[in-house]
Amino acid sequence: MHLNDYGEAGLRTLALAYRRLEEKEYSNWNDEFQKAKAAVGADRDAMLERVSEIMEKELILVGATAIE
């Protein structure tokens, strides 16, 4: 069964993935993340989502599991 199948079957899924980052790339991302985390107001969730999406690209899947 594949990861998409787990979700379609209604199972809770957990995936572990990674990618290598240059220190400067992480530092720039972390600056934006800290700003989003400290934000107050209706835009906070959208800011956190945007910054998270930046990091969650080009990942290498290590493994996945699912439970009922």
N, C-alpha and C positions, 0 to 999 in steps of 0.2 A: 504494500500500500504506500502511496506517495503522500507528501505533505498536503497537497490540495484535497486528496481523498479523505484525509483525517478531518478536515474542516467540514467537508460535505457530509460526512457521516455524523456530524454533531459532536465530535470529540474535542476536548481541550488540547491545544497543541503547544509545544515548547520547541523552539529551534535555537541552536547555537551556531553563530557565524562570526567571522572576523574579517578584517582587512588591515593591512599595514598602513600606518600614517607617518608622514614626516612630522617632526616635532613642531615645525611652523604651522602646518595644516591643523594639527590638534590645538595649538595655542590660539589660532584665529577662531576656530570653531568654539573653543571653550569660552572665549571672550563673549561671543554672541549668545552662547547658552547661559552664561551668568547674567547677562542683561535680560534675557527672556525670563529667567527664573525669578529675577528681582522685580519684574514688571508688575504693576498693579492695574487692575481694570479688566475690561472685557476682552482686550486683545492678548492677554497673557497666554491663554491656551493656544491661540492661533500662532503666536510667536514661538512657543515651545514646540508645537507640531512642525513648523517650518524648519526650525533649527535641527530637530531630530531627523527629519527627512534628508537633510544634507549629509548626515553621518551614516544613514542607513541605505547606502548605495554601494554597488560593486562589492558586495560581501561574498565571502567564500563560506559555503555551508559546511559545517563540521558534522552536524547530526541533528536529528529531530526525534521527538517522541510524542505520544498522545495517550490520554487517559479518558475514561468516560466521566 
